[in-house]
């Protein structure tokens, strides 16, 4: 049977306790939440950090503390963001990769107007340096795609030797300033990536369930979690990230597929087994 990877994005850089009191923000809260998600079936955890005021930060100390706590609990694949703070420098967006050498990290393959209120900058120089830094430190890029142009950026950097193949692509649908979360858009974007690539997708907010179901039908992997959606259902706040993972696990089984363990995810993604 086919194996499907569940990635959980537990925190993100934007949602607060005011949006959902159950979102984890501190290293201890994040580590405890990730452990519960691992127990529910998540194979990969995508991590953002928050400072002491709850704002997004690229603090390598916060990353280090959280990674250590998670590693003491379980063998989930760790995927660290490189875009947790719009005010971070190129250097601080990569420093934790050099120090911690995680198995995976996000590679946002272009710039965009973020939430119609600010610029999410990923300059050509940064993308080239980030790709090289990942290769030098054995970090697999999770190539985050918000629109079709980012796929063509990815193809360019593959040709230049900055990104290795086969790639792992994460489609981010429904972000304000990016591509809308529709099944038609997902199919279009999926058909642009290089053959042999693995891929995953998620829809933000109300696009969550339609994109998850379409992704499973198209044999992709899925991502869930409060970074993308603080509501479990209409007008119903999620009680935990594990609640999202548990639903994803049920849907995968109903689709006659199997849930990938962390080591099976490592095999699928071309990572070294733990």
Secondary structure, 3 states (H helix, E strand, C coil): CCEECEEEECCCCCCCCCCCCCCCCCHHHHHHHHHHHHHHCCCEEEECEECCCCCEECCHHHHHHHHHHHHCCCCCEEEECCCCCCCCCCCCCCHHHHHHCCCEEEEECCCEEECCCEEECCCHHHHHHHHHHHHHCCCEEEEEECCHHHHHHHHHHHHHCCCCCCCEEEEEECCCCCCCCCHHHHHHHHCCCCCCCEEEEEECHHHHHHHHHHHHHCCCEEEECCCCCCEEECCEECCCHHHHHHHHHHHHHHCCCEECCHHHHHHHHCCCCC
